[in-house]
Amino acid sequence: MAGPDELATADCPVARAVGVVGDRWSLLIIRDIFDGNRRFGSLQRSLGVAKNILADRLRSLTANGVLAQQAAADGSAYNEYILTDAGRKLFYLVVALRQWGEEYLFVAGEPHSELRESDTDRPVAQLQLHDSHGTPLDPDRTYVHKVTR
């Protein structure tokens, strides 16, 4: 299995992305920041993660350009973590994981959290990938063009 250094220089974008956000704590931190938890203490309480692990993941996500720190919006002495533009693009990944989990990891009728549209309060539609003409894509209609060195 490739270590962090190998992932950081891999030819595969998926491998590089996994090297930055591929552990459970990083993805759950990102999910919580999307949900409005932006302070260290709030994240620690929400996730139940050890402080040293949370500090390490926040440091890594910040160093990799996923998060940034800023003064708290309420004017207190605290700092908050915010998603950078790169971090905000992970919304699609979080939604894809959520929708996959809803489909495959809950039995019919089992209660779970649900992502809803703010304006309409309706559930968010299923993500779908489309080709350049707007036709839905599935894995059988794609391929990876690999680089050769």
C-alpha positions in Angstrom: 0.0 0.0 0.0 1.3 3.4 -0.9 2.3 5.8 1.9 1.5 9.5 2.1 4.6 10.5 0.1 3.8 8.2 -2.8 0.1 9.4 -2.9 1.2 13.0 -3.0 3.2 12.3 -6.2 1.0 9.7 -7.8 0.0 10.0 -11.4 -3.6 9.3 -10.4 -5.8 12.2 -9.2 -7.9 9.9 -7.1 -4.7 8.7 -5.2 -3.6 12.3 -4.6 -7.1 13.2 -3.4 -7.2 10.2 -1.0 -3.8 11.3 0.3 -5.4 14.6 1.4 -9.0 13.8 2.4 -9.1 10.0 2.4 -9.3 9.2 6.1 -12.6 9.2 8.0 -11.8 12.0 10.3 -10.9 14.4 7.5 -14.1 13.7 5.6 -16.2 14.0 8.8 -14.5 17.3 9.7 -15.3 18.6 6.2 -18.9 17.4 6.6 -19.2 19.2 9.9 -17.8 22.4 8.6 -20.4 22.3 5.8 -22.9 21.9 8.6 -21.7 25.0 10.4 -19.3 23.6 13.0 -16.3 25.8 12.5 -14.5 26.0 15.9 -12.1 23.4 17.3 -14.3 22.8 20.4 -17.5 22.4 18.4 -15.8 20.0 16.0 -14.3 18.0 18.9 -17.7 17.7 20.6 -19.6 16.8 17.4 -17.1 14.2 16.3 -16.0 12.8 19.6 -12.5 12.6 18.2 -9.4 12.9 20.4 -8.0 16.5 20.4 -4.6 15.4 19.1 -6.2 13.7 16.1 -8.5 16.6 15.4 -5.6 19.1 15.6 -3.5 16.9 13.3 -6.3 16.6 10.7 -7.1 20.3 10.8 -3.4 21.2 10.4 -3.2 18.8 7.4 -6.4 20.0 5.8 -5.2 23.6 6.2 -1.7 22.8 4.8 -3.3 21.2 1.8 -5.5 24.1 1.0 -8.8 22.5 2.0 -9.4 24.7 5.0 -8.3 28.2 6.2 -8.4 29.8 9.6 -10.0 33.2 10.2 -11.0 35.2 13.2 -14.4 34.1 14.6 -17.4 35.9 13.0 -18.8 36.8 16.4 -15.7 39.0 17.2 -14.6 36.7 20.0 -10.9 35.7 20.5 -11.5 32.4 18.9 -10.5 31.3 15.4 -12.8 29.4 13.0 -12.0 27.0 10.2 -13.6 27.8 6.9 -13.6 25.9 3.6 -11.4 27.3 0.9 -12.7 27.2 -2.7 -11.0 23.8 -3.1 -12.7 22.7 0.1 -16.1 23.8 -1.0 -15.7 21.7 -4.2 -15.7 18.7 -1.9 -19.4 19.2 -1.4 -20.1 16.9 -4.3 -17.9 14.2 -2.7 -19.7 14.5 0.6 -23.1 14.5 -1.1 -22.1 11.4 -3.2 -21.0 9.6 0.0 -24.3 10.6 1.8 -26.4 9.4 -1.1 -24.6 6.1 -1.4 -24.9 5.6 2.4 -28.7 6.3 2.2 -29.1 3.8 -0.6 -27.0 1.0 0.7 -26.4 1.3 4.5 -29.9 1.9 5.9 -32.8 -0.5 5.9 -36.2 0.7 4.5 -37.8 3.1 6.9 -34.7 3.5 9.2 -34.4 7.1 10.2 -31.3 9.1 9.1 -30.3 12.6 8.5 -31.3 14.0 5.1 -29.8 16.8 2.9 -32.5 19.2 1.9 -32.7 22.3 -0.3 -32.7 25.5 1.8 -35.2 27.3 -0.4 -37.8 24.6 -0.9 -37.2 22.2 2.0 -37.3 19.3 -0.5 -34.7 16.5 -0.5 -31.7 17.1 -2.7 -31.9 15.2 -6.0 -29.6 12.3 -6.7 -26.2 13.3 -8.1 -25.7 12.2 -11.7 -22.7 12.6 -14.0 -23.5 13.7 -17.6 -21.5 13.5 -20.8 -20.7 16.6 -22.9 -24.1 16.4 -24.5 -26.0 16.2 -21.2 -26.7 12.4 -21.4 -26.3 10.5 -18.1 -23.0 8.6 -17.8 -22.2 5.4 -16.1 -18.9 3.6 -15.6 -19.4 1.5 -18.8 -19.2 4.7 -20.9 -16.0 6.2 -19.4 -12.3 5.2 -19.3 -9.2 6.6 -17.8 -6.5 7.9 -20.1 -3.3 6.9 -18.2 -0.1 8.8 -18.6 3.1 7.1 -19.6 6.5 8.1 -18.4 
